[in-house]
Amino acid sequence: MSIVTVRVDRELKKRMDRLRHVNWSEVIRRALAERIALEESLSSLRTIDVRRLGEAIRDQDRLRSKTTGKWSGAEEIRKWRDLRR
């Protein structure tokens, strides 16, 4: 096994010392493994499909051109928020 050093502040260390029955190395190993699994699963979601992004940009531009000067998103949001009161 490799060694990894983790720094904690004094107060946290005091609290850890009060819980001597806890295997802190195991807690940290599990936390690291869980975080790595999470990051690896999210990395596939972060991959950008450039083709789909281009299509979305073109759609957005097309829709914006139809509403320029005629409709304001901010005004529409304000209208609906005011109606809730």
C-alpha positions in Angstrom: 0.0 0.0 0.0 1.0 3.6 -0.6 1.0 6.3 2.1 -1.0 9.4 1.8 -0.8 12.2 4.4 -3.9 14.1 5.3 -3.8 17.3 7.4 -6.6 18.2 9.7 -6.9 21.1 12.1 -6.3 20.6 15.9 -9.9 20.6 16.9 -10.8 17.9 14.4 -7.9 15.8 15.5 -9.0 16.2 19.1 -12.5 15.0 18.2 -11.0 12.1 16.2 -8.9 11.1 19.3 -12.0 10.9 21.4 -13.3 8.3 19.0 -10.4 5.9 19.2 -12.5 2.9 18.2 -12.9 4.3 14.7 -10.3 3.1 12.1 -9.7 6.6 10.6 -7.5 5.1 7.8 -10.3 2.9 6.7 -12.8 5.8 6.9 -10.5 7.9 4.7 -9.9 5.0 2.2 -13.6 4.5 1.8 -14.3 8.2 1.4 -11.6 8.4 -1.3 -12.9 5.4 -3.1 -16.5 6.7 -3.1 -15.4 10.2 -4.3 -13.3 8.6 -7.1 -16.3 6.5 -8.2 -18.5 9.6 -8.2 -16.0 11.6 -10.2 -15.6 8.8 -12.7 -19.3 8.4 -13.2 -19.7 12.2 -13.6 -16.9 12.4 -16.1 -19.0 10.6 -18.7 -21.7 13.2 -18.1 -19.2 16.1 -18.6 -18.2 14.9 -22.0 -19.5 17.5 -24.5 -21.0 16.2 -27.8 -19.8 19.0 -30.0 -22.3 18.2 -32.8 -25.3 18.3 -30.4 -23.9 21.5 -28.9 -23.7 23.1 -32.3 -27.3 22.1 -33.0 -28.4 23.6 -29.7 -26.7 26.9 -30.5 -28.2 27.1 -33.9 -31.7 26.3 -32.5 -31.2 28.9 -29.8 -30.1 31.5 -32.4 -33.1 30.6 -34.6 -35.6 31.0 -31.8 -34.0 34.2 -30.6 -34.2 35.8 -34.0 -38.0 35.1 -34.1 -38.5 37.0 -30.8 -36.1 39.8 -31.0 -37.8 43.0 -30.0 -41.2 41.3 -29.6 -40.7 39.3 -26.4 -38.7 39.7 -23.2 -37.9 36.7 -21.1 -37.2 39.0 -18.1 -40.6 40.6 -18.5 -42.4 37.3 -18.9 -40.8 36.0 -15.7 -41.7 39.1 -13.8 -45.3 38.8 -15.1 -45.7 35.2 -13.8 -44.0 36.0 -10.5 -46.4 39.0 -10.0 -49.4 36.7 -10.8 -48.4 34.4 -7.9 -48.8 37.1 -5.3 
